[in-house]
Amino acid sequence: MPAKSLTEEDISRIVEMAWEDRTPFEAIEANYSLKEKDVICLMRQQLKKKRFNNWRARVSGRKTKHTALRSNKVTRAYCPTQYKQR
């Protein structure tokens, strides 16, 4: 895994993208050249065991995490209210 060339900022953003329901693994691969298995490995390294297990349970089988499985209705990578100023 090319994690050695990633900065702390990159790792932080990858973890954030991995947690987001609507961000597919393909988007992480396009931005950081990490395949799904590499993201899983990175998450295992970065998260405590319980948090990693929670994340794996959350993303396993989630259709929005894979571009090929997602509905045509999912056209953006985030919820409309996610980045609104409060």
Buried (B, 14 or more C-beta within 10 A) or exposed (E): BEBEEBEEEBBEBBBEBBBBBBBBBBBBBEEBEBEBEBBBBBBEEBBEEEEBEEBEEEBEEBEBBBEEEBEEEEEEBEEEEEEEEE
